[in-house]
Amino acid sequence: MGGTRVTIAQLQKGAVSKKSNAKEITITTPSRQIKLAFASRVSAFVRKEAGSAATLYVQLLPSIEKGKEVTTSFQLHADGVIDHSDATIHLDVTNPGRLFAGFGGNFRLQNPSQDPKVIDYCLANLRVAYGRIEFPWRNWQKEENSDPIAEAYAGNLDGKVRDAVLMAQRLKAKGMPLIISCWFPPTWAIAGDPRSYRRNGGIQAYKLDPEKQEKIYKSLSDYLVFIKQKYGIEAQLFSFNESDLGIDVLFSPQEHADFIKGFGAYMAKRGLATKMLLGDNSDATTFNFLVPAMKDPATHPYIGAVSFHSWRGCDDMTLHKWAGASRALNVPLIIGEGSTDAAAHTYAEIFNESTFALYEINLYTRICAICQPLSILQWQLTSDYSLLWGDGIYGSQGPLRPTQRFWNMKQLASTPEEAFSIPVTCSKKEVNCAAFGNIAQGKYAVHLVNNGAKSQAIITGIPEGTTDLQIYVTNSVDGMKENGTAKVENGRATISLPAISFITLLSK
């Protein structure tokens, strides 16, 4: 790097190397070499990350003036040993884990012109096992002393509320359990002057008025009672969206615990079976938000599941903490919002890029293996963060069509119903694995993400009675393509793993 040599061993944790100016940068490991050659000199430095990793940062251009176009170019050359070694994968069907209801989705309606066609396509072409719907609270009861149930029965139901209810009814009619989540509170429920709150990016962080606690409980439960009476919908779970961060109601960890106790008891008095989500956090790194509620036995009768959103910070250690919390409370773990980059909508073209699709399904496979969740609810199965492309979605051209992300989700959603998580081990770090089995019916699924070169996988521990496994492959070229059948003999099968692909094996 400009005559400067930097080794990872020289860097302390969190340390940053000195900046260097160079036209060439070479990264060397025992088995590979990457060379970057730039058209002109660039500034670069290396930063130590957790573990043994480091990140190279390159400033391609010194500055860009508004309204001016600037171009640059560089070449990347890679050389090294290609690892075609076998992956040995073992299933432990004798030790089944927690139930996986299946792939789920968020259906927060935001775009009336684009959402319906995406929702229709997804519901027609995916097995969606769990749904999450917005409760438009600020539209439900705009005036503090009004009677929203009476208004609704008098034909004065707000249009946004009606759309959300009809969406919920549609999902419920398909047999889905539902999570009802709230983003925006009405003005009267906010502590202090709402105009005094300053929005920071997407974070509004309204505090609820503690002096109006009973009115807040009544308003929220009135909605849940109304949709049960009028539309036959009883929500399994309720949450305020990302209240650890304040999108858009903010709780402290203790306030979150207190709300679970207070509102949980109030719902029970109203005859509602709806329980509370513990967490529904903005990401996995904010685990401490759960601690007061976990330590308070008075919250436990009202907690129906633990939830986090998978936007960032999902290292193995953190995922194990969330799995441990759900086991300690003996309730399911749900990924209330599944994906990888909360800011991806600012560069929507990334939704159609293969690298984004691969990163997402890698994360889901790891979550399934480590956390054994009841469901991962995709954000979203609407036009927002859409799994589809074309027909004007984010300005895209051509017919409405599935992306690689859609096919990944369809493969994951092909997991048999009522399947338990099956412990699985793999000898190769480039291959992520998760397995599921409906043991009573003899139906199994093994999901494999190969992040490396083409190789073979030797799978053992396949249960007796399974003679064939249908193979499906999704990558930048193929979308859930049938890729032959693997014969099973003595609980063992050998398959080919295409490079950089998501592979699913389903028992026939």
C-alpha positions as CSV (number, residue, x, y, z in Angstrom):
1,M,0.0,0.0,0.0
2,G,2.2,2.8,-1.3
3,G,5.3,1.1,0.1
4,T,3.6,0.7,3.5
5,R,3.1,-2.8,4.8
6,V,0.4,-3.4,7.4
7,T,-0.3,-6.7,9.1
8,I,-3.4,-7.6,11.1
9,A,-1.1,-8.6,14.0
10,Q,0.3,-5.0,14.1
11,L,-3.2,-3.6,14.7
12,Q,-4.7,-3.5,18.2
13,K,-8.5,-4.0,18.6
14,G,-10.2,-1.0,17.2
15,A,-7.0,0.6,16.0
16,V,-6.6,2.2,12.6
17,S,-3.4,2.3,10.5
18,K,-1.9,5.5,9.2
19,K,-3.3,6.7,5.9
20,S,-1.2,5.9,2.8
21,N,-1.3,7.2,-0.7
22,A,-0.9,4.6,-3.4
23,K,-1.9,3.5,-7.0
24,E,-1.7,-0.1,-6.0
25,I,-2.9,-2.0,-2.9
26,T,-2.2,-5.7,-2.5
27,I,-3.9,-7.9,0.1
28,T,-2.1,-11.2,0.8
29,T,-3.1,-14.2,2.8
30,P,-1.5,-17.7,2.9
31,S,-3.9,-19.0,0.3
32,R,-4.9,-16.0,-1.8
33,Q,-4.0,-12.5,-3.1
34,I,-6.1,-9.5,-4.2
35,K,-4.5,-6.6,-6.0
36,L,-6.3,-3.3,-6.6
37,A,-4.8,-1.0,-9.3
38,F,-6.2,2.5,-9.5
39,A,-6.1,5.1,-12.3
40,S,-4.6,7.7,-9.9
41,R,-3.3,7.7,-6.4
42,V,-5.8,7.1,-3.6
43,S,-5.8,7.4,0.1
44,A,-6.4,4.3,2.1
45,F,-6.1,2.8,5.6
46,V,-6.9,-0.4,7.5
47,R,-9.0,-0.8,10.6
48,K,-9.0,-3.7,13.0
49,E,-12.4,-5.3,13.6
50,A,-13.6,-7.9,16.1
51,G,-11.8,-11.2,16.1
52,S,-9.1,-11.7,13.4
53,A,-10.8,-9.5,10.8
54,A,-9.8,-6.1,9.4
55,T,-11.4,-3.7,6.9
56,L,-9.6,-1.8,4.1
57,Y,-11.0,1.7,3.5
58,V,-10.2,3.5,0.2
59,Q,-11.1,7.1,-0.6
60,L,-11.6,6.8,-4.4
61,L,-12.0,10.6,-4.9
62,P,-10.7,13.5,-2.8
63,S,-13.9,15.5,-3.2
64,I,-17.0,15.8,-5.4
65,E,-18.5,19.3,-6.0
66,K,-22.3,19.5,-6.2
67,G,-23.5,19.5,-9.8
68,K,-20.3,18.2,-11.3
69,E,-19.6,14.8,-12.7
70,V,-16.4,13.0,-11.7
71,T,-15.2,9.6,-12.9
72,T,-12.4,7.2,-11.8
73,S,-11.6,3.6,-12.5
74,F,-9.7,0.7,-10.9
75,Q,-8.9,-2.9,-11.6
76,L,-9.2,-5.8,-9.3
77,H,-7.1,-8.9,-9.7
78,A,-7.6,-12.0,-7.6
79,D,-5.5,-15.1,-7.3
80,G,-5.5,-18.0,-4.9
81,V,-6.3,-21.6,-4.2
82,I,-9.9,-22.5,-5.0
83,D,-11.4,-24.7,-2.2
84,H,-13.4,-27.5,-3.7
85,S,-13.2,-29.7,-0.6
86,D,-16.3,-31.6,0.5
87,A,-18.6,-30.3,3.2
88,T,-19.7,-33.0,5.7
89,I,-23.1,-32.2,7.1
90,H,-24.8,-34.2,9.9
91,L,-28.4,-34.0,11.1
92,D,-29.3,-34.9,14.6
93,V,-33.0,-35.9,14.1
94,T,-33.0,-37.6,17.6
95,N,-32.8,-34.3,19.3
96,P,-35.5,-32.0,17.7
97,G,-35.7,-28.4,18.8
98,R,-38.3,-25.7,18.7
99,L,-41.2,-25.4,16.3
100,F,-40.8,-23.4,13.1
101,A,-44.2,-22.2,11.9
102,G,-42.7,-21.0,8.7
103,F,-41.7,-17.9,6.8
104,G,-43.8,-14.8,7.6
105,G,-44.2,-11.2,6.4
106,N,-45.0,-7.7,7.4
107,F,-48.0,-6.0,5.7
108,R,-47.7,-2.4,6.8
109,L,-49.6,-0.6,4.1
110,Q,-47.9,2.6,2.8
111,N,-48.3,2.8,-1.0
112,P,-51.9,2.3,-2.2
113,S,-50.9,2.3,-5.9
114,Q,-48.0,-0.3,-5.6
115,D,-48.7,-2.4,-2.5
116,P,-51.8,-4.4,-3.7
117,K,-50.0,-6.1,-6.7
118,V,-47.0,-7.1,-4.6
119,I,-49.1,-8.4,-1.8
120,D,-51.3,-10.4,-4.2
121,Y,-48.3,-12.0,-5.9
122,C,-46.6,-12.9,-2.6
123,L,-49.7,-14.4,-1.1
124,A,-50.4,-16.4,-4.3
125,N,-46.8,-17.7,-4.6
126,L,-45.5,-18.1,-1.1
127,R,-46.6,-20.1,1.9
128,V,-46.8,-17.2,4.4
129,A,-47.2,-18.6,7.9
130,Y,-47.3,-15.5,10.1
131,G,-48.3,-11.9,9.6
132,R,-47.6,-8.5,11.1
133,I,-50.0,-5.6,10.6
134,E,-49.9,-1.9,11.6
135,F,-52.5,-0.5,14.0
136,P,-53.0,3.1,12.9
137,W,-53.6,4.3,16.4
138,R,-53.5,8.1,15.6
139,N,-56.3,7.5,13.0
140,W,-58.3,5.2,15.3
141,Q,-58.9,7.8,18.1
142,K,-58.0,11.3,17.0
143,E,-59.9,13.0,19.9
144,E,-59.1,12.1,23.5
145,N,-62.7,11.8,24.7
146,S,-64.3,10.3,21.7
147,D,-65.8,6.7,21.6
148,P,-63.9,5.1,18.7
149,I,-65.9,1.8,18.8
150,A,-69.2,3.8,18.5
151,E,-67.7,5.9,15.7
152,A,-66.6,2.8,13.8
153,Y,-70.0,1.1,14.1
154,A,-71.7,4.4,13.0
155,G,-69.8,4.1,9.7
156,N,-67.1,6.6,10.6
157,L,-64.1,4.2,10.5
158,D,-61.0,6.0,9.2
159,G,-59.9,4.8,5.7
160,K,-56.4,4.0,6.8
161,V,-57.7,2.0,9.8
162,R,-60.2,0.2,7.5
163,D,-57.5,-0.8,5.1
164,A,-55.3,-2.2,7.9
165,V,-58.3,-4.1,9.3
166,L,-59.2,-5.6,5.9
167,M,-55.5,-6.6,5.4
168,A,-55.5,-8.3,8.8
169,Q,-58.8,-10.1,8.0
170,R,-57.4,-11.3,4.7
171,L,-54.4,-12.9,6.5
172,K,-56.5,-14.3,9.3
173,A,-58.8,-15.9,6.7
174,K,-55.7,-17.8,5.5
175,G,-55.1,-19.1,9.0
176,M,-52.2,-16.9,9.9
177,P,-51.5,-15.9,13.5
178,L,-51.2,-12.1,13.6
179,I,-49.0,-9.5,15.3
180,I,-50.6,-6.1,15.7
181,S,-47.9,-3.3,16.0
182,C,-48.3,0.4,16.5
183,W,-46.1,3.1,15.1
184,F,-47.8,6.5,15.6
185,P,-49.7,7.6,18.7
186,P,-52.5,10.2,18.6
187,T,-51.6,13.7,19.8
188,W,-53.6,13.4,23.0
189,A,-51.6,10.4,24.2
190,I,-48.2,12.1,23.9
191,A,-46.5,13.5,27.0
192,G,-46.0,17.2,26.7
193,D,-46.3,19.2,23.5
194,P,-45.8,17.0,20.4
195,R,-44.3,20.0,18.6
196,S,-41.4,19.9,21.1
197,Y,-40.2,16.5,19.9
198,R,-37.5,16.8,17.2
199,R,-37.3,14.1,14.6
200,N,-33.8,12.6,14.1
201,G,-33.8,10.8,10.8
202,G,-36.5,8.2,11.1
203,I,-36.7,8.4,14.9
204,Q,-39.5,10.5,16.5
205,A,-39.3,9.0,20.0
206,Y,-42.6,10.1,21.5
207,K,-43.1,9.4,25.2
208,L,-46.6,8.4,26.3
209,D,-48.4,10.5,28.9
210,P,-48.3,8.6,32.2
211,E,-51.2,10.7,33.5
212,K,-53.4,9.2,30.7
213,Q,-52.4,5.6,31.3
214,E,-56.0,4.2,31.7
215,K,-57.2,6.1,28.6
216,I,-54.3,4.8,26.6
217,Y,-55.0,1.2,27.7
218,K,-58.7,1.6,26.9
219,S,-58.0,3.1,23.4
220,L,-55.7,0.4,22.4
221,S,-57.8,-2.4,23.7
222,D,-61.0,-0.9,22.2
223,Y,-59.4,-1.4,18.8
224,L,-58.5,-5.0,19.6
225,V,-62.0,-5.7,20.9
226,F,-63.6,-4.0,17.8
227,I,-61.7,-6.0,15.2
228,K,-62.5,-9.2,17.2
229,Q,-66.3,-8.4,17.3
230,K,-66.7,-7.0,13.8
231,Y,-64.1,-8.8,11.7
232,G,-63.3,-12.0,13.7
233,I,-59.7,-11.1,14.2
234,E,-58.0,-11.8,17.6
235,A,-54.4,-10.8,17.5
236,Q,-51.9,-13.3,19.0
237,L,-49.5,-10.5,19.9
238,F,-49.3,-6.8,20.3
239,S,-46.2,-4.4,20.3
240,F,-45.1,-0.9,19.9
241,N,-42.7,-0.9,17.0
242,E,-39.0,-0.5,18.0
243,S,-39.8,1.2,21.3
244,D,-36.2,0.8,22.4
245,L,-35.3,3.3,19.8
246,G,-38.5,5.3,19.5
247,I,-40.1,4.5,16.1
248,D,-42.4,6.1,17.1
249,V,-43.1,5.4,20.8
250,L,-40.1,5.4,23.1
251,F,-39.9,3.4,26.3
252,S,-37.1,2.9,28.8
253,P,-36.4,-0.7,29.6
254,Q,-38.3,-0.3,32.9
255,E,-41.2,1.5,31.1
256,H,-41.4,-1.4,28.6
257,A,-41.7,-3.9,31.5
258,D,-44.3,-1.7,33.2
259,F,-46.3,-1.4,30.1
260,I,-46.3,-5.2,29.5
261,K,-47.7,-5.7,33.0
262,G,-50.2,-2.9,32.9
263,F,-51.6,-3.3,29.4
264,G,-51.3,-7.1,29.5
265,A,-53.5,-7.2,32.6
266,Y,-56.0,-4.7,31.0
267,M,-56.4,-6.8,27.9
268,A,-57.0,-9.8,30.0
269,K,-59.8,-7.9,31.9
270,R,-61.4,-7.1,28.5
271,G,-61.5,-10.8,27.6
272,L,-58.7,-10.6,25.1
273,A,-56.3,-13.5,24.7
274,T,-53.7,-11.2,23.0
275,K,-50.3,-11.3,24.7
276,M,-47.4,-8.8,24.5
277,L,-44.2,-9.0,22.5
278,L,-41.2,-8.7,24.7
279,G,-38.8,-6.5,22.8
280,D,-39.7,-6.1,19.1
281,N,-36.4,-4.2,19.2
282,S,-34.8,-2.2,16.5
283,D,-32.0,-4.7,16.2
284,A,-30.3,-7.6,18.1
285,T,-27.6,-5.4,19.8
286,T,-30.2,-3.8,22.2
287,F,-30.7,-7.0,24.2
288,N,-30.5,-5.1,27.6
289,F,-33.9,-3.5,26.8
290,L,-35.4,-6.9,27.8
291,V,-33.7,-7.3,31.2
292,P,-36.2,-5.5,33.6
293,A,-39.1,-7.5,32.1
294,M,-37.3,-10.8,32.3
295,K,-36.3,-10.2,35.9
296,D,-39.9,-9.3,36.9
297,P,-42.1,-12.4,37.3
298,A,-45.2,-10.1,37.2
299,T,-44.6,-9.5,33.4
300,H,-44.3,-13.2,32.5
301,P,-48.0,-14.1,32.3
302,Y,-48.5,-11.4,29.6
303,I,-45.5,-12.1,27.4
304,G,-46.4,-14.2,24.4
305,A,-43.1,-14.2,22.5
306,V,-39.7,-12.5,22.4
307,S,-38.9,-10.4,19.3
308,F,-36.1,-8.5,17.6
309,H,-35.5,-7.0,14.2
310,S,-32.6,-8.4,12.2
311,W,-31.2,-5.1,10.8
312,R,-27.8,-5.2,12.3
313,G,-25.5,-6.8,14.9
314,C,-26.5,-10.4,14.4
315,D,-23.2,-12.1,15.4
316,D,-23.5,-15.6,16.8
317,M,-22.9,-14.6,20.4
318,T,-25.8,-12.0,20.2
319,L,-28.1,-14.5,18.5
320,H,-27.5,-17.0,21.3
321,K,-28.5,-14.4,23.9
322,W,-31.9,-13.9,22.2
323,A,-32.4,-17.7,21.9
324,G,-31.6,-18.0,25.6
325,A,-34.1,-15.3,26.6
326,S,-36.9,-17.1,24.8
327,R,-36.0,-20.4,26.4
328,A,-35.7,-18.8,29.9
329,L,-39.3,-17.5,29.5
330,N,-40.4,-20.6,27.7
331,V,-42.0,-18.6,24.9
332,P,-41.2,-18.5,21.1
333,L,-38.7,-16.2,19.5
334,I,-40.0,-14.2,16.5
335,I,-38.0,-12.1,14.1
336,G,-40.5,-9.3,13.8
337,E,-38.8,-7.6,10.9
338,G,-36.4,-9.6,8.8
339,S,-33.8,-8.2,6.4
340,T,-30.3,-6.8,6.7
341,D,-30.1,-3.1,5.9
342,A,-32.6,-0.6,7.3
343,A,-31.3,2.1,5.0
344,A,-31.4,0.0,1.8
345,H,-34.4,1.9,0.5
346,T,-32.1,5.0,-0.1
347,Y,-30.5,2.9,-2.9
348,A,-33.3,0.7,-3.9
349,E,-31.4,-0.9,-6.8
350,I,-29.6,-3.0,-4.2
351,F,-32.8,-5.1,-3.7
352,N,-32.2,-6.5,-7.2
353,E,-28.5,-7.3,-6.5
354,S,-27.2,-10.8,-6.0
355,T,-24.8,-9.9,-3.1
356,F,-27.7,-8.4,-1.1
357,A,-29.8,-11.5,-1.7
358,L,-27.0,-13.8,-0.6
359,Y,-26.3,-11.8,2.5
360,E,-29.9,-11.9,3.5
361,I,-30.4,-15.6,3.1
362,N,-27.1,-16.3,4.9
363,L,-28.5,-14.3,7.9
364,Y,-31.8,-16.1,7.9
365,T,-30.1,-19.5,7.7
366,R,-27.9,-18.6,10.7
367,I,-30.8,-17.3,12.7
368,C,-32.8,-20.5,12.0
369,A,-29.9,-22.7,13.1
370,I,-28.9,-20.7,16.2
371,C,-32.2,-19.1,17.4
372,Q,-34.7,-21.7,16.3
373,P,-37.4,-19.0,15.8
374,L,-41.1,-19.5,15.4
375,S,-41.0,-17.3,12.3
376,I,-39.0,-14.7,10.4
377,L,-41.3,-12.0,9.2
378,Q,-39.9,-10.4,6.0
379,W,-39.8,-6.6,5.8
380,Q,-42.0,-6.4,3.8
381,L,-44.3,-8.4,1.5
382,T,-45.5,-5.1,0.1
383,S,-43.8,-2.7,-2.4
384,D,-41.6,-1.5,0.5
385,Y,-38.3,-3.3,0.4
386,S,-40.0,-5.4,-2.3
387,L,-39.1,-8.9,-3.2
388,L,-40.4,-8.1,-6.7
389,W,-39.1,-5.8,-9.4
390,G,-40.6,-4.1,-12.4
391,D,-43.9,-2.4,-13.1
392,G,-42.8,0.8,-11.5
393,I,-41.5,-0.7,-8.2
394,Y,-38.9,1.8,-7.1
395,G,-39.1,3.2,-10.6
396,S,-38.1,-0.1,-12.2
397,Q,-39.1,-1.0,-15.8
398,G,-40.6,-4.1,-17.4
399,P,-43.2,-6.6,-16.1
400,L,-43.6,-7.3,-12.4
401,R,-41.2,-10.2,-11.7
402,P,-39.6,-12.1,-8.8
403,T,-36.0,-11.2,-7.8
404,Q,-33.4,-13.6,-6.4
405,R,-34.5,-12.5,-2.9
406,F,-38.0,-13.7,-3.7
407,W,-36.8,-17.2,-4.8
408,N,-34.7,-17.4,-1.7
409,M,-37.7,-16.7,0.4
410,K,-39.8,-19.2,-1.5
411,Q,-37.3,-21.9,-0.9
412,L,-37.2,-21.1,2.8
413,A,-41.0,-21.0,2.9
414,S,-41.1,-24.5,1.4
415,T,-40.1,-25.9,4.8
416,P,-42.8,-28.4,5.8
417,E,-45.6,-27.1,8.1
418,E,-45.4,-27.9,11.8
419,A,-41.7,-28.7,11.5
420,F,-39.2,-28.8,14.4
421,S,-35.7,-27.3,14.1
422,I,-33.2,-30.1,13.7
423,P,-29.7,-29.6,15.0
424,V,-27.1,-29.6,12.2
425,T,-23.4,-29.4,12.0
426,C,-21.1,-28.7,9.0
427,S,-17.4,-29.2,8.5
428,K,-17.0,-26.2,6.2
429,K,-17.3,-22.6,7.4
430,E,-18.2,-21.4,3.9
431,V,-21.5,-23.4,4.1
432,N,-24.3,-22.2,6.4
433,C,-26.9,-24.8,7.3
434,A,-30.3,-25.1,8.9
435,A,-32.6,-28.1,9.0
436,F,-36.3,-28.8,9.9
437,G,-38.4,-31.9,10.2
438,N,-42.1,-32.7,10.7
439,I,-41.1,-36.0,12.2
440,A,-44.7,-37.3,12.6
441,Q,-45.3,-37.0,8.9
442,G,-41.7,-37.9,7.8
443,K,-41.2,-34.5,6.0
444,Y,-37.8,-32.8,6.1
445,A,-36.0,-29.7,4.7
446,V,-32.3,-29.0,4.7
447,H,-31.3,-25.4,3.7
448,L,-27.7,-24.8,2.7
449,V,-26.0,-21.5,1.7
450,N,-22.7,-22.2,-0.2
451,N,-20.6,-19.0,0.0
452,G,-17.7,-20.6,-1.8
453,A,-16.7,-22.5,-4.9
454,K,-18.5,-25.5,-6.3
455,S,-18.1,-28.6,-4.1
456,Q,-19.8,-31.7,-2.8
457,A,-21.8,-32.1,0.4
458,I,-22.0,-35.4,2.2
459,I,-25.1,-35.4,4.3
460,T,-25.5,-37.9,7.1
461,G,-28.1,-38.5,9.8
462,I,-31.0,-38.5,7.3
463,P,-33.9,-40.3,9.1
464,E,-34.9,-43.8,8.2
465,G,-37.7,-43.9,5.7
466,T,-36.4,-41.0,3.6
467,T,-35.3,-42.4,0.3
468,D,-35.0,-39.4,-1.9
469,L,-34.3,-35.7,-1.6
470,Q,-35.5,-33.2,-4.2
471,I,-32.9,-30.5,-4.8
472,Y,-33.7,-26.8,-5.5
473,V,-31.1,-24.1,-6.2
474,T,-31.3,-20.3,-6.2
475,N,-28.5,-18.0,-7.3
476,S,-27.9,-15.1,-9.7
477,V,-28.9,-17.2,-12.6
478,D,-31.5,-19.7,-11.3
479,G,-34.7,-19.1,-9.2
480,M,-35.6,-22.2,-7.1
481,K,-34.6,-24.4,-10.0
482,E,-35.2,-28.1,-9.6
483,N,-31.7,-29.6,-9.7
484,G,-32.3,-33.3,-9.6
485,T,-32.9,-35.8,-6.9
486,A,-30.4,-37.2,-4.3
487,K,-30.7,-40.8,-3.4
488,V,-30.5,-41.6,0.3
489,E,-28.9,-44.9,1.4
490,N,-28.4,-45.8,5.0
491,G,-29.2,-42.2,6.1
492,R,-26.6,-40.7,3.8
493,A,-26.7,-38.7,0.6
494,T,-24.2,-36.9,-1.6
495,I,-25.1,-33.8,-3.5
496,S,-23.3,-31.1,-5.6
497,L,-23.3,-27.6,-4.2
498,P,-23.2,-25.0,-6.9
499,A,-20.9,-22.0,-6.2
500,I,-22.4,-19.0,-4.4
501,S,-25.9,-20.5,-4.1
502,F,-28.8,-21.2,-1.8
503,I,-29.6,-25.0,-1.9
504,T,-32.7,-26.6,-0.4
505,L,-33.3,-30.3,0.0
506,L,-36.9,-31.5,0.5
507,S,-37.8,-35.1,1.3
508,K,-40.1,-36.6,-1.3
